[in-house]
Each structure stands twice: as C-alpha cells, then as structure tokens.
Amino acid sequence: MKRHRKQSVVRGVACVAACLLPGLAFAHPGHGSGGFLQGWAHPFEGLDHLVGMVSMGIWTAMASSYRQRVAVLASFLTGMLSGSFLGIQGIAPSWVESSLIASVLATGTLLLWAKPCTMLVRMLVAACFAMWHGLAHGLEIPAMADPASYFAGFMLATGLLLSLGVVMGQWIHRSLSRTRWAGAGVLGLALIVMGS
C-alpha cells in the first residue's frame, strides 16, 4: 500500500513537471510559426482550457474502474477532435466561449454534487464538454499552422492535463469533503475566468 502511494506521488510530480515543458519549449525563439509546439502550448495558455481539462480528469477519476476511466477519457478526446474539425471549418456558434465556461462550471458542479454516474452518462458528458473545447481550439488555430501537427500537439497536451487530473482525483476522491472542496475550487476558478 505504501509503495503504491509512493508511485502515485511520483506520477503526479512527473505530470506537473511535464506541464512546465511548454514554457521551456518557448524559451527559444523561432517556435511561434505554428504546428506541433504551438498546438502543444495552446491548452496551457488559457485558464478556461487548463481548468476544464484538469477538472474533467478529476471528475473522471470518480469512475469505478480503470476500464471506465479509459473509456471516459477516450470519449473526451474523441469529442475534442470532432469539435476541432468543425471549428477549423468555421462551423461553430458565436457563443462558443460562453459554452466553454459553462462546461467548466458544470464540471465543478458535478464534483460538488459528488454522486456516482453510469459509464454511459460519464462518456456522454465528457464528449459533450470536449466538443465545445474542441470547437474553440479549431477556431483559434493560427492561419500559418499545419493543422495535423497543431492538432497532434494540443491533443497530446490535453491527454496530459486529463491524466494529471485523474492522478489528482485518485487522491481527492478518498474523501467526500476533498471532492466537494475540489468542486468549489473549480467553480471559483470558472467565476474568475468569467470576470476577466
């Protein structure tokens, strides 16, 4: 049990360290023309994306088995990619940014509520929320970026942030009060984003 806890801490530290890599990558000039590195950095640049991905990972960790968590994460990534393709085609409503914040508020509410859900409900919620984030990513793709490498970068970064959330969630969900505090924190951050 002690060894398992130590491994979880090491994985969490590795995820946090990996989240710092975009800043190191952009410490050298000449990387801003688009492509993989710009796509990789994009989810880290906006608090709405950052909180949305990590909080969805925390909520996903509430699923009862490893298989269910993988299915929910796969649904999120599929929804993200689908939304991105629509966004890059310009197929998106004018209120995409509002829906982004709404999805973060909803994730915070789900954590605050802290009730179990079926795997199908988790997968649908994850795919729906991811679609809005994907639309925003697709709309914001730089004109000079290579779409395939840009998408590869931000999908990899998204997967990392979701995984970080799952690792955090496995510790948070050991206590109902911690889960609810996490939900309150996500709601607070979402309100900060709304006010900025």
ABEGO torsion letter per residue (X at the ends): XAAAAAAAAAAAAAAAAAAAAAAAAAABBGAAAEEAAAAAAAAAABAAAAAAAAAAAAAAAABABAAAAAAAAAAAAAAAAAAAAAAAAGBBBAAAAAAAAAAAAAAAAAAAAGBBBBAAAAAAAAAAAAAAAAAAAAAABBAABBAAAAAAAAAAAAAAAAAAAAAAAAAAAABAAAAAAAAAAAAAAAAAAAAX
